[in-house]
Amino acid sequence: MPETTPHTAPILAAFARAKAAAHVALIPYVMAGYPDLETSEALAVALGEAGADILELGVPFSDPQADGATIQAAGQCALDQGMTLVGALALAGRITAWSATPLVLMTYYNPIFSYGLARFCQAAAAAGVAGLIVPDLPPEEATLLREAAKSGELALVFLVAPTSTDARIERIAQAAEANGRGFLYCVSLSGVTGARDHLPEHLAAFVARVRARARLPLAVGFGVSRAEHVAEIARIADGAVVASALLNAVDAAPPTQRVQAAVDFLRGLRESGEGAVDLD
């Protein structure tokens, strides 16, 4: 992991703090506008206060290629209630005004392109966003967005998959390290997001392949659902992204208890990751 200084980008600083505290960085996912606008804002702020190291705020999109049934349903609900990219940026600004937890915006490329790359990155930076995850943008086509993100001091987070060759992992790592502000998102499995009973058997070997070719922190996502998953990830990676399982916990709670249900779920994951980090 790169060394940190007083001017270290907020995402790298968050990973460094987590490592110093001997826990894996937890990155919970909130869908902008789901289950409604007010609750999504309350969820994000409360999760930051409850110990999230980084917040991931999803922007609903009509064709979410990387998302499974849970996130697709949440996104459609948010769209039906009028959530847009502009609305998500406004929401991000309100969240960062209340929470010091670095916020990463997850959106597909089409809304960014339609909005305008430079204009979008300027708006995201003004909203206090620390980084962008664009799952359908390969590094070979990311030059323009990477330049716009760099001008706004935004990290551009790329995804690597278990099917990626070693050569491709190197190319993705180089693209991610071009501005040196973010992390690499290790997709645990071939498929879409969604809660799973078990993490793949190949995960440790896959993460080791990425680790050998990248300097940035590594976070594992897709299928992270249980405390034991986080404990397993803590031994091999720097961060764990939890999305569908967290949304499921919110869905299962009565409307007045949704925020507390999310907080309780996150705290349960946090306890599992304490002291499990490899500090070498």
N, C-alpha and C positions, 0 to 999 in steps of 0.2 A: 504494500500500500504506500502511495506517495507520502512524503513527509508533510506535516502540516505547519503552518505559520499563522500569525495573527490575521493574515489576509487570505487564508485558505477558503475556497469556495464552500458554501454552507453544507452541501451534500457530503463532501469529503470530511469536513469537520464533524458531521454527525456520525459517520462511520468510525472516525478516530475516537470520539467520545465513547461509543459503544464498546470498542475494543479495549479502551483503557478501563472501562467498568466491567470487563470480562463477560459481556453478553453479546449475543448476535443482534444486529440492528433489525428492529421490527418495522416493516413498511406496510401498514394497513391501507386498504383501498376503500374509497368512498365514491359512489356515483353521484355526480353533480345533479341535484334535483330529485334524488330518490331517497326515501319514499316520497318526499316532497322537498321543496326548496329549503324551508326552515329547518327540517330535521337533518338534511344533508349537511348544512352549515354547523348545526349543533353537534353532529356526529364527529366531524373533522376536528373541531375545536376540543371536544372532550377527549378524543383519542390522543391528541397531542398532549393534553394535560395528564393523561393516564400513562404516558411513557412511550408513545410512538416515537421512533427516532427520525423517521421521514414519513410524510403523508403522500399518498398517491390519489389524486383526484381525477376520476374518469369523466371524459366528455362523451355523452351519449351520441351514437352514430347509427344511421340506418342500415349499414352493412358492416357489422363488427366481425370481421373474418377470424380474429384470434380468440373470440370470446365464446364461452359455453352458454348453456341454457340460463343459468342464474344471472349472469351479467347481461346477457341479451334481454332478458325480461325486465331487469332493472332499467336498462337503457331505454327500452321502448316505453316504459312507464314514464320516465323522465321526459322523453320526447313528446309524449301525449300531453304532458302538463306544460309544454312550451319551452323546455330547456334548449338552449342554443349554445354555440361556441362563445358568443358575446356574453350570454348569461353565465356561462361557466367561468369566464375570465373575471366577471364582476364578483361572482361567488368566491373565487380564489383570492381576490383582493380583500374581501371581508374576513376570510379565514386567516390570512397572513397578518391582518391588522390585530387579530386577537391572539394568534399563536406564533411562537418563535420556531416551531418545528418546520424544517425545510419542506416545501411543497413541490411535488413533481406532477405535472399535468400529463395525463395519458390521453392521447387523441389520435385518430387516424389522419392520414396525410390530406385527404380531399378537403376537409374543412379548413385546414391551414392554407392550402393552395388557393382556395376560393377567397379566403380572407386577405391573402397577400402575405408572403413570407416575412418580409421586413416589418410590415405593419403588425403582424401577429406577434412576432418576437418582442417588439417594442411594447405592445400591450401586455404581454405576459410578464416582462420584466417590471413594468409599472405596477402590476398586480402583486409583485413580490414572489413570483414563481421562480424556483431555483433550477428547474430542469424540465425536459420534455421526453416522454416516451412515445414513439411513433412506430407501432409494431409492423405496419405494412410498408415501411420505408427502408429499403436495403441501403447499405453504405455507399454502393456504387452510384446511387441516385440522390444522395443526400448532401452533395457539395453546397448547393445554394442555401439549404436550410441550416447546414452546419455553420456557414459563414454568418448568416443572420442571427443564429443563436449565440455565436461567439461574440458578436457585437453587442448583444444584450446581456452578456455574462451568464448565459443559460447553458446548463449541461444538456447535451443531446445523448440520450441513453439508447444504446443499441441492444438487440436481443441476439443471443446465440442459442442454437438448438443442439440436442444430442446428435442429430444427423449431420451437423456441420463438420467438414473436414478440418484437419489441423491447419491447412493453408488458409481456409476461409476464416477460421477463428482468429488467425493472425491479422487478416485484413480488417475484420470487424474491430478487433482490439485497437489497431492503429487508428481507425476512424474515430473510435470513442475517445482515444487519448489525445486527439488533435487539439482539444482545448483543455483537457486534463481536469475537468470539473465534476465528473459524474461517476457512474459505475457501469458495469456490464450486467445485463439481466440474463441470467442463465435459465432458459426454459427447461423445466425438469423432464418433460416428455414430449413426444411428437403428437400433437393434437391441440385442442382448445382448452381454455380455462375451465375450472370446475373442481369441486371438492372431491378428493379421492381417499380411499381407506389406507393406501400405502404409497410411499414414494417409490419410484423405480429403483430396481437393483443396480442399475448402471450409473446412478446419480453421482456417487463418489468418484468414479473413474472419469466421468464426463467433466465434473468440476475441476478435477486435477489436470485434465487436458487444457482447460481454459486458463487455470492458474499458471501453468507453465508458459503461457504466451501473452499474459496481460499483467499490467501494473496496477490497474484500477481495482477498487473493491468489487467483489462478486456477490450478487444477490440472486437467490433462487426463488422462482415463482412457478405457478401453475400446479394445482393439486395440493398446495400446502394447507392443511385442514385441521391438524391436531397438535397438541402440545409435544407429542413424541416426534412429530415431523420437524418442528422447530429445533428440538434438541439434537436431532440428527443433522440438520443443516448447520447448526452452530459449530459442529466439529469439522466441517469441510468448507464453509463459505463465510462471508462477512455479513450477509443480510438475508432476511426471509420476507417474501411478499405474501400477504394473505388477503384474498379477495372474496371468492365465492363463499367460503365457509363463514366469513364475517357477515356477508350479506344474508346468509341463511339464518344466522343468529339474530340479526335485526328483524328479519321477516317473521321469525317464530315468536317474537315478543309482542305483547300488547302495545298499541301505539304510544301510550304514555311511558313505557319502559324500554323503548327501543335504544335510546342513547345509553342507558345503564347496561343493557344487555351487551352492547358493543364493547363498552369499557370492561365489563367482567370477562368477556371473551378474550380481549387483548391481554388483560392482566394474567389470565390463565396461561397464555402463550409465553408471556414474559418470564414467568416463574420457571418454565421449562428450559429457557435459554440461559438462565443465570449460571455463570461459572463453567459453562461448557465450551467456551471459545478456546481455540488453539492460539496461543499468544506468540508462537514462534514467528 
